[in-house]
């Protein structure tokens, strides 16, 4: 490749960079943003599906609701003996 051809190639590359450079940079930035938003959307859709399934279960499964209430609020039925299976180090020990 002679000097004249190299100079033409250099000028052509500079012209292409000046013409398409700003638009190309913006396109790449927008493409990255679109990919990030697509990932966020997929995560939100998965979370929505999980919450929707939980909502449906809370409305239709009374056994699940009762178990949730018992475990969350430490509730027992009258005359029911509850034996904890986990060691609670937060609560004071009874002697």
C-alpha positions in Angstrom: 0.0 0.0 0.0 1.6 3.3 -1.0 1.4 6.6 0.8 -1.3 8.0 -1.4 -3.6 5.0 -0.8 -3.0 5.2 3.0 -3.8 8.9 3.0 -7.1 8.3 1.2 -8.0 5.5 3.6 -7.1 7.7 6.6 -9.2 10.6 5.2 -12.1 8.2 4.5 -12.0 6.8 8.0 -12.0 10.3 9.5 -14.9 11.3 7.3 -16.8 8.1 8.3 -16.0 8.7 12.0 -17.2 12.4 11.8 -20.3 11.4 9.9 -21.4 8.3 11.8 -19.4 8.6 15.1 -21.9 10.5 17.2 -24.9 8.5 15.9 -23.1 5.3 16.4 -22.1 6.1 20.0 -25.8 7.1 20.7 -27.0 3.8 19.1 -24.6 1.7 21.3 -25.7 3.6 24.4 -29.4 3.1 23.6 -28.8 -0.6 22.8 -27.1 -1.1 26.2 -30.0 0.7 27.9 -32.5 -1.4 26.0 -30.8 -4.6 27.1 -30.7 -3.5 30.8 -34.4 -2.6 30.6 -35.2 -5.9 29.1 -33.5 -7.7 32.0 -35.3 -5.5 34.5 -38.6 -6.3 32.7 -37.9 -10.0 32.8 -37.2 -9.8 36.6 -40.3 -7.8 37.2 -42.4 -10.2 35.2 -41.0 -13.2 37.2 -41.8 -11.4 40.5 -45.3 -10.5 39.3 -45.9 -14.2 38.4 -44.7 -15.3 41.9 -46.9 -12.7 43.6 -49.9 -13.7 41.5 -49.4 -17.4 42.4 -49.1 -16.4 46.1 -52.3 -14.3 45.9 -54.2 -17.2 44.3 -52.9 -19.6 46.9 -53.9 -17.3 49.7 -57.5 -17.0 48.3 -58.0 -20.7 47.6 -55.9 -22.8 50.1 -57.2 -22.4 53.7 -54.7 -24.9 55.0 -51.8 -22.8 53.7 -53.3 -19.7 55.2 -53.7 -21.3 58.6 -50.1 -22.6 58.5 -48.9 -19.1 57.5 -50.8 -17.5 60.4 -49.6 -20.1 62.9 -45.9 -19.7 61.9 -45.9 -16.0 61.5 -47.9 -15.1 64.7 -46.9 -18.1 66.8 -50.6 -18.9 67.2 -51.9 -22.2 68.7 -55.4 -23.5 69.0 -56.9 -23.8 72.5 -55.6 -26.9 74.3 -53.0 -27.5 71.6 -49.4 -28.3 72.6 -46.8 -26.8 70.4 -43.3 -28.2 70.5 -40.7 -25.9 68.8 -38.4 -27.7 66.5 -35.9 -24.8 66.2 -33.7 -23.4 68.9 -34.7 -19.8 69.5 -31.6 -18.0 70.9 -33.4 -14.7 70.7 -35.9 -15.6 73.4 -34.8 -15.9 77.1 -34.5 -19.4 78.4 -37.1 -20.7 80.9 -35.6 -22.4 83.9 
